[in-house]
Each structure stands twice: as C-alpha cells, then as structure tokens.
Amino acid sequence: MNYGAWLAQATGLTGPKLHYLYSRFSDAEEVYRAPREQILTLEGLNEEEKNSLLGYRQRVSVEESNLRLASMGIDFVCIEDANYPNRLKNIHNPPYGLFYRGKLPDETKRSVAIVGARGRSAYGEQVARKLSKTLAEHDVSIISGLAIGIDGDAHKGALEGGGRTYGVLAGGVETCYPASHRFLYDKILDQGGVLSEYAPGTEPLSFMFPMRNRIISGLADCVIVIEAREKSGSLITADFAMEQGRDVYALPGRISDPLSKGCNCLIKQGAGVICSIEDFLQEWNLMCDREPIQMDFRKNLLEKEEALVYSLLDFRPVGLGKLMEQTPYGPAEILEILQKLERKGFAEEKLPNYYVRTI
C-alpha cells in the first residue's frame, strides 16, 4: 500500500504541513495509524488542520486512495521512496511527493529546462523548437511547464527530435492545462511524462504557478530562458535555478523589445548567453561525432535573388507588399522566390502573404 499517496491527498494540508508531518513521524503509514490523541498534540498543525486530517483519515482508507489513483492512471512517488528524483531532494522546499502520468525523468540522463514568454515572437518560437529538438537528438531530456508559448514550443521540439520531455503542471495531473494543449499532453505521455505536486482534482490557481517553477528548475541541470518580459514567471524559474545552484542561460534580444528585457537583464546579472546552438552543445560537450548545427544559410548556397529576399526577412512577419517595395521583383516572382526559400527551410508563411525567416 502507498501510504504516502494517501497522505498527499489529505484535504486541508499544504506542502509545508506534509513536510512537518514527515519530520514528526517515521513515515506516512505511522501518520495513518497514529492514535487520535497523538494527532491532537501536534504543535505544527492548527486545530482546523488537525480535525481535517482526522476527518480525512476516517473517511478515506489507504486502499481507497490508491484505487482512486489507479483508476485515473496516475502513479505517485514521495520523498520517502527510493525512486524519488534525486535532483529534487536537496532543493529548498522539495515537494513532499509527485503525482505523475507516463514516466519520471531518467536520473541517468542530462536534462535542460526551457521556459519563456507565452506571447513569444516567431523568432522565440523558432529558437525554442530548434534548440529543444537538437538537445533531444543528443539524448538530453527537456523539462518545461506545458504552457502556451515557449513552454509548448520546447515540448514540441523535443518530440520532433524523438527525445524525452516532461511537463510540470500547477494543478491536478489528470487535467490538461491549458486545454488547447491536449494533443501535446497525450504525446508527452508517450515520450516522457506529466507531473505535479498537487493531488488530482486540484484546480490550478495563480499562486501555484510560481511554486511549480521550483520543480521545473529543480529537475534540470540548467535552465534556458527564451524571451521574457521584465516581470515574468520565467524569471522566477531562473531565480529558483540560481538558488538551487543550476546554470542559467538566456537568449539575448533587442534592447527595445519588451520580450527581451527579462533575458537581457539575466545576462547583465551573469547568466550564460545563447549565441548559437552549436556553441551551447560544445559548452555542454555534446558535439560528439554529430554534424555541427548551423543556424545561418552559409552551408546552403542560395541563388542571388533568393539571398536578396532572405536578407529582407525578419523573425517577425514581413508582408509581401513590403518585399515588393524593396526588390525589383513583381508579385509572381516574389512568391516563387519565397516558395523556394520555404522548400529549403529558410522561410515560413506565418499569416497569408506574411513571411518570417526560420534560420
């Protein structure tokens, strides 16, 4: 019987209170079997919490709590267990336990957390997906928060690279949040796992997101921030990472771009700089015998007219009309050139008649 799973589902008890109980009893089974009088003498719980624990113990047996998890396809590991992630054991305020679907991160593999803005630019999206895909291809696990934007891009890149990726949720693990990421959630279960410190049925509330960020950074060997505003949840993850002794890297950006202010601030404070994927792989000794990754078009020769149009593209969408104004080509010629660039992997149509460079 998993007594830890029973205790972690106790109503009215927060993470710190679970740790308090863990410090006062030898294990969760002892809490389950402790005399009522002993529970009532606990100084670390208030009267409401004591009564809540006693009421929960009377209503829900350990067998019932375990069957509930099994019926939802959810596993549980607590800090008492041998398979609890070692990376989390020594962080400040480690989660008492983790509810998860799929698998837990492989402790023998290197892992990188990639986080960033929800309303990211096309540039941020491209870098996040390319970086996570390449790391996954080099057997590095990708950790993120399954959120809209950079988090989702990181998971998608890892999946495209055939690697492992893990999403840390700020609510019950049985609920995909956001709901629009349901397909991504299901794919992650095939190539990794989804986990949370919160019991099934817990609705994600605003204060839970900063708390889950300590788990994202705690599960990783380093954290990479790709686009973040001056006040951003991604910067909270970076702060946790620094407190936990993890390396932090950031993608530099234009000083006038609000999405780059957080990253540029991290770099000013001493974070590593992501100048290129190849440099990062070399720094992490991941190059091995693989082909170096080039993020420019010098390895792939472009025709003269293709190079001209490519030089006018940005990581933000550029309209067909603007391209016509800056080149001697008509609409049919421009479209033909853009199609060639798309086939070669240098451009993408993000909106009708609006294009971005992809490398």
N, C-alpha and C positions, 0 to 999 in steps of 0.2 A: 504494500500500500504506500502511496505517495502522500505522506503527511504534510510535506512542505507545500504541495499543491493545494491541500485543504486549507492550510493557514493563509496562504497568499490570496485566497478567495474570500477571506473573512471580511464581512461588511464592517465599515467604520474604522478600519485600521489602515493607516498610511504606511509608506515605506519606512520612515524612521521608527514608527511603532513596532513594525515587524522586526527591525534590527534590535530594538530594545528587548523584545521577547526572546530573540535568538541569543542575546547576551545573558539572559537570566535563566534560560533552560538549556539543557544539553542538546536538544533537537526539537523539531516540530511535534513529534509523537508525544514528548513529555508535556507540551502545552495542551495537546488533545486530551491527555489522561490526568492532568493536574487536578487536585481537589479544588472545589469551588472556593473554599476559604483561602487557598494559596493565590488564586487569581485576584481575589478581592483585596489582598495585601500589596499588590504590585504598585510601587510608587510612581513608575513611569507611565502609567495609564490613568486617565481621569475616570470618574465614575461612569460617565456615558460610554466610554470605550470598554471598560470592564464589563458592563452589562451587555454591550453589543457583542463582545467576544463570547460571553457565557450563553447568550441567546442563540448565537450562530452555532455554537457547539451542540446545543440541544436540538436545533432544527435540522442541521446538515451533518451527516456522518461522513467519514473519510471515504467510504465506499461510494456514497452518492456524489461527492465532489469529483472523484476520479472518473466515475461513469459519465458525468456531465462533460468533462473534457474529452473523453474518448469519443463521445457521440458527435462532437464537433471537429474531430480530427486534430485536436490540439495536444501537444506534449508540453511538459513543464520540467524545468531544472532549477534547483535552488542552490544557494551558496554553500549548503552543506554537502552537495553532491560532487562526485569526482569529475563529472563531465561539465561542470560549470565553467564558462570561459575564463581561462587564467588571466587574460588581458584585463578583465573587469575586476578581479579580486582585489587588486591593490589601488584602485582609483578611490578618490574621496566619494563617500556615499554610494557604494556599489548597489545595484538593485538586489533586493533580497532574493528574487527569483525572476525567471524569464518564461513567459508563455510563448510557444512558437509553433509554427507550421512549417513543414519542409524540414530543413536541417539547420543546425547551429553552424556558425563559421568554423572552418577547419583550422585548428590551432597550429598545425604544421605549415600552413601557407601564409605568405605575406599578405597584408591587407591594407587598402587605402580607402579613406572616406573622401567622397567628392560631394560637396554641397555648394549651394549658391542661390541666386535670386529666383523667385517664382516667375516674375515678369522679365525673364532674361532676353537678351538680344539674339539675333540669328548667329552672331559671332560666338556668344557664350554657348549656345546650343551645339554648334559645330565642334568647338574645342572639347566640351564635356563628353560628347559622344565618341569623338576620335580618341581622346585620351583614355577613357574607360575601356573602349574596345581594345586598344593596344595593350593596356595593362592586363586585361583579361586573357589576351592571347599569350602573354608572358606569365600566366599562372598566378596572377595577383587577384585576390578577392576584392570586390568593390562593395563598400558599405555606404548607404545613404538613407534618406527618410521617406522615400516614395512620394514626395510632394510634387505638385505641378512645377514645371520649370527644370532647373539644373538637376535636381534630385532624380526626376524621371528620366532625363537625358542620360545621366550616369548609369542608371539601371539598364536602359535600352542599349547603350554602348557595350556594356558587359555581356548582355545576352547575345548581341550581334557577334561578339568575339568568342562566343562559346564558353565563357567562363562562369565563375560563381559570383552571385550578387545577393546581398541581404538587405532587407528593408526594415527599419526600426520605426514602429508606429507609436503614436501618442494616445492610444486608446486600445480597446479590446482587439486582439489579433484576429478575431474571426470577421471583423468588419473592414472592408477595403476603404481606406480614406486617403485621397478623395475617391468617390465612387466612379469617376471617369477613368480611373486607372485600374479598373477591374481586370482587363485583359493582361495588363502588365503584372498585376498582383499574381494572377494564375501562372504566368510564365516564370516569374521569380521562384515560385514553389517548385518548378521543375529543375531549376538550375541553382538553387540556393535555399533561402528561407525568409520568412517574415516573423518578426519577434516583437515582444512588448513586455514591459514590467507590469502592465495593468491587466487585471482579471478580465475575462470575457464578459461582455455586456457593458463595459466602461465606455461612455461616450467621450470622445476627445475634446477636452476643454483647453482654453488658451494657455493656462499655466503649465499644462502638461508638455507642450512642445519644447520649451526651453529645457525642461527636465530630461526629456528623451535625448536631447542633443549630447548629454554627457555619455550616454551609451553609444551613440554613433562614433564619437571620438575615442571612447574607451576601447571599442572593438578593433580599432585601426592602429597601424604602425605610424601613419601620418595622415594629416588632413589637408586637402587641397580645396581652396575657396575659389570658385569661378564666378565672378560678378557678384557684388554685394553692395547694397546701399550703405550709407553712413551708419544707420541704425538698423541692424539686420540680425535675424536669427542665426545666420551663417557665422556672424562674428561671435555669437555666444558659443557656437560649436568650437570655433578657433580658440576662444578663451579657455574652454574646458580642456582642449587638447594641450595647450601650453601648461596648464595646471597639472595635467597628467604626465607631462614630460614627453609628449608626442611632438614630432616635427610638424610645422605648419608651412604650407606653400600658398601662394596667391598668384592669380593671373593679372598682370598689370594692364592698365587701360588709360584712356584719355583723361586728363585732369578735369575736363569739362563735362564728363559723362557721370551722371549720378550713380549708375550701376558699377562704376569703377572706384568710387570714393572709398568704400569699405576695403577693397583689395589693396588699393594704393596705401591706405593707412596701415594695413598689416605689414606691407613691405617696408614702410618707414619705420615700423617697430622692430624689424629684423626678420620677418618671415622670408622664406626662400621664394625665389622668383621662377615662375614657369615661363621660360623663354622659348622653349620648344619641347616637343615630346621626346625627341632624341636625347637632348641634354638631361632630361629627367630620368630616362632609362639608364643612361650612363652613370648618373649620380647614384642610382639605386643598384648598379651592377647587374642590370637586366638585359644588356645587349646580347650576350652570348654569341651564338653564331647566326642570329637572325639578321635579316636585311634591315639596315637603318631606315628609320621613318623620316621621310622628308615632308615638310609642311609648305613647300613652295613648289613652283612649276618648273624649276630648272632641270630636273631629271626628265621631264616630259616636254619635249620641244613643241611649241605652239607655232602655228603659222603666223605671219606678220599681222594679218587682220584680227586673228584670234587674240594675240598678245595685246593689241591695242584695246579691244573691247574689255578684255580681262582686267587691264590696268585701270579701267574706269569703274569697275565694280567694287563694292564695299561689302562688309559683313552686315550692313543694313540695306534693305531693299532699295534698288535703283530702278526708276521707271524707264520704259522703252523710249519715251519721248526725250528724256534727258540724254540717253545714249545716242540718239539720232542727232541731237544738237551738237554733240562733242565729237562726232565722227562724220566722215564723208559718205556714209552708207545710208541707203534707204531702208524702209521698214522690212521688206522681204530679205534683204541682205543681212541686216542686224539679227533677225530671227534665225536665219540659217547659221550664223556665227554662234549665236547663243546656244543653239541646239548642239553644235559641235562641242562647245565648252561643257554642256551638260553631259554628253556622252563620255567625255574624257574625265569627268569628275571634278571640274573646276568651277561650275556654276550650278545654281538651282533656282527654279521659278517658285518663289515663296507665295506670291499672290499673282493673279492674272496680269501678265506683262510687267511684273516687278521681279528683279533678279538679285541674287546675292552670290558672292564668291564663297566657295566651300573650303578652299585651302589657301 
